[in-house]
């Protein structure tokens, strides 16, 4: 990791938002927390800080959106996450 002075360092919210924009691959709008390398990069940039704690907190604050995914979560900028199906949607698709 390149050395940076305190003025150049990103805070956790800026880091997460930048990661989403820079690591996503077209046509996808989000990144996988594990498979993209995000969690490991977060831990290296913010020594001894937990990416799960921060992504959960940022999602609760509306700074990002998350969706469950196999092996981790998907991270999205606000308004870019796919809609979540409700149980009523599922039953309707099943014809019930």
C-alpha atoms as one frame of an Amber mdcrd trajectory, in Angstrom:
protein
   0.000   0.000   0.000   1.346   3.425  -0.904   2.045   5.701   2.029  -0.415
   8.586   2.325  -0.535  11.463   4.759  -3.630  11.992   6.894  -5.029  14.727
   4.603  -5.110  12.359   1.602  -6.609   9.358   3.392 -10.219   8.474   2.735
 -12.689   7.922   5.539 -14.623   4.645   5.635 -17.660   5.948   3.703 -15.501
   7.465   0.953 -13.474   4.254   0.712 -16.571   2.065   0.335 -18.182   4.331
  -2.271 -14.946   4.566  -4.272 -14.515   0.788  -4.132 -18.019   0.234  -5.506
 -17.414   2.604  -8.430 -13.894   1.411  -9.260 -14.255  -2.350  -8.708 -17.589
  -3.044 -10.383 -17.565  -4.535 -13.845 -20.108  -3.738 -16.542 -22.983  -4.493
 -16.676 -23.034  -4.985 -12.894 -23.807  -2.082 -10.574 -22.401  -3.616  -7.399
 -19.412  -5.509  -6.050 -19.161  -8.675  -3.997 -17.601  -7.938  -0.617 -15.337
 -10.999  -0.710 -14.774 -11.977  -4.352 -13.924  -8.408  -5.428 -11.164  -8.213
  -2.821 -12.990  -5.387  -1.030 -12.876  -6.907   2.490  -9.133  -7.577   2.328
  -8.372  -4.132   0.870 -10.482  -2.486   3.603  -8.558  -4.343   6.302  -5.226
  -3.275   4.800  -6.246   0.376   4.396  -7.888   0.646   7.823  -5.591  -1.489
   9.957  -7.543  -3.632  12.434 -10.928  -2.230  11.337 -13.856  -4.496  10.437
 -15.388  -4.056   6.959 -18.556  -5.905   8.018 -19.183  -3.429  10.844 -18.691
  -0.464   8.527 -20.729  -1.741   5.584 -23.577  -2.598   7.963 -23.412   0.849
   9.559 -23.226   2.632   6.190 -26.189   0.630   4.896 -28.195   1.533   8.026
 -27.359   5.212   7.399 -28.386   4.977   3.719 -24.899   5.729   2.397 -24.846
   2.384   0.535 -27.222  -0.505  -0.106 -26.472  -4.175   0.459 -27.948  -7.448
  -0.697 -27.140 -10.942   0.531 -25.065 -13.046  -1.821 -23.432 -16.446  -1.666
 -20.227 -16.114   0.334 -20.797 -12.507   1.419 -22.830  -9.482   0.409 -23.158
  -7.261  -2.622 -22.459  -3.552  -2.123 -24.277  -0.880  -4.167 -24.545   2.877
  -4.290 -27.974   4.156  -3.178 -30.677   3.517  -5.772 -28.591   1.034  -7.784
 -29.401  -2.193  -5.929 -31.882  -4.586  -7.525 -35.340  -4.700  -5.984 -35.826
  -7.355  -3.333 -38.600  -9.881  -3.833 -41.216 -10.088  -1.134 -42.974 -13.290
  -0.127 -46.094 -11.984  -1.915 -44.070 -11.577  -5.134 -42.793 -15.135  -4.848
 -46.255 -16.578  -4.220 -47.650 -14.615  -7.160 -44.931 -15.980  -9.462 -45.809
 -19.470  -8.234 -49.470 -18.845  -9.087 -50.566 -19.149  -5.467
